[in-house]
Amino acid sequence: MEIRELSADERPEISLPIQAYAFQASPADDRLAETLRNNQQYYAGNVTLVAEEDGVPLADASAIPMRQNVRGIVFPMAGIAGVATLPLARRRGYARALVTQLLGQMRDAGHVLSALYPFRPSFYQRFGFVGLPRTRTVRFPPECLTDLMRAELPGEVTCEPAKAGYPAYREFTQRLLREQHGFSVLPDYRTMELRDARDRWLVMAQADGEVIAATTYRITGHAGVLAADDMLTANPLGRALLLQFFARHVDQVREVEVQVPAGELPELWATDLTAVTQAKTSFPDSPAPMARVLSLTSLAGLPTSPERVTVEITSDPYIGGRYVLDGRSGSLEITHDAAAGTGATLTAAGLSGLVYGVLDPDEVVVRGFGDIPRDTAAALRGLFPRRQPYLFARF
Ligand SMILES: CC(C)(COP(=O)(O)OP(=O)(O)OC[C@H]1O[C@@H](n2cnc3c(N)ncnc32)[C@H](O)[C@@H]1OP(=O)(O)O)[C@@H](O)C(=O)NCCC(=O)NCCS
């Protein structure tokens, strides 16, 4: 097997057939084939590796140079996408080999973190990835918000085709990237797909000249569903303004459906709101995302509490080894030190679970991601308190 990086102009001929077989209805008719070819512009900056046997491409995988907020600091993050092997070549280790090389290459290029939507979490757990919460779908009839429709709220709402409002929407997502733990954004070449989309409206709430909430959405038909994508909010006023906007569809649609971060509690949004909140996880069609740390020392500077622990990360090609994690100055100092003691032994998934705040040290142990003595657990809990990351970007 030879693995090599594809140039952008090789993508339509070499990557597209493998991707189309794996992810599209097939065989593709002429219209779909044409659309897929045109969409290649949205992948132009991806790093794509292809595995070939005797010059025949059999599998490929891509990384998207993204950015992600972890505990208040924005880091370069590699989004892994489009991992695909042609059917006759499956179960021979091509995907494994591609992902291994891709993660190393992205780490060497300065990507501190990596995230993906897994076809099967157990496959990626062995690569050191840990599960993150998935968004919830909230469904409610618009008539239960009619009280809110009459409320005088100090803000304005605009509604326009997504294409027209794209720059302001993009700017708002960049702001949330700086402010919200776990939030990630795609590079410009990839989000242009939304700018070019004709099938989405964009509603934005503003107060004091600043965008405070936004969501893209579409309406399935008269008496149908107002189906919103992720409801992005900077504060409760922004959320109330969007809900008020949805309520205006009371005589038009039977139901509103919105995607929200895992920590949202719709039952507290408004009085008399009758809503159903759902999070369906299934594979490969409805996965919760996963993420991992690719470079532990690069996390130095995270705001933290005054604890000091030594950890050993076991059997990981990217962050394996012994480290001292020292938060006594108020921001995390990390030293890679082969001679350090081992307060805790962690897999890369266990360490990633602590860093992202999705696992408590006790859960790390219960899940089989490490061995943590009691006093070290307390110190790790202080260094990495529980947080709820919201990944946002889909790729
Ligand atoms: C998912 C997909 C990429 C896997 O590709 P693949 O090349 O078969 O993957 P690998 O061979 O590296 O690994 C798959 C499994 O085969 C096993 N395997 C690898 N080599 C093997 C061998 N020689 N004999 C038997 N099993 C083997 C691996 O251990 C792995 O199983 P495990 O996770 O239980 O350990 C492929 O099935 C596919 O293209 N699916 C459709 C698209 C998709 O869903 N992509 C992922 C979304 S990003």
The ligand as an ORCA input file, in Angstrom:
! r2SCAN-3c Opt
* xyz 0 1
  C     -15.919      2.820      7.523
  C     -14.876      2.451      6.458
  C     -14.145      3.721      6.046
  C     -13.877      1.460      7.066
  O     -12.828      1.273      6.118
  P     -11.824      0.025      6.187
  O     -10.700      0.294      5.267
  O     -12.594     -1.229      6.020
  O     -11.335      0.119      7.696
  P     -10.182     -0.726      8.386
  O      -9.948     -1.989      7.619
  O      -9.021      0.133      8.660
  O     -10.842     -1.026      9.764
  C     -12.163     -1.496      9.829
  C     -12.211     -2.702     10.675
  O     -11.546     -3.766     10.033
  C     -10.629     -4.352     10.926
  N      -9.541     -4.866     10.140
  C      -8.497     -4.187      9.653
  N      -7.679     -5.016      8.989
  C      -8.237     -6.231      9.033
  C      -7.909     -7.491      8.507
  N      -6.781     -7.668      7.814
  N      -8.745     -8.521      8.727
  C      -9.873     -8.341      9.429
  N     -10.254     -7.170      9.958
  C      -9.446     -6.136      9.757
  C     -10.200     -3.227     11.782
  O      -9.620     -3.693     12.988
  C     -11.487     -2.523     11.974
  O     -12.291     -3.176     12.917
  P     -12.309     -2.682     14.379
  O     -12.630     -1.232     14.342
  O     -13.352     -3.510     15.019
  O     -10.932     -2.931     14.831
  C     -15.571      1.802      5.242
  O     -16.388      0.729      5.690
  C     -16.436      2.763      4.449
  O     -15.977      3.382      3.492
  N     -17.733      2.932      4.832
  C     -18.645      3.860      4.199
  C     -18.297      5.299      4.476
  C     -18.245      5.659      5.944
  O     -19.152      5.379      6.708
  N     -17.156      6.327      6.343
  C     -16.903      6.782      7.674
  C     -17.530      8.079      7.966
  S     -16.376      9.420      8.172
*
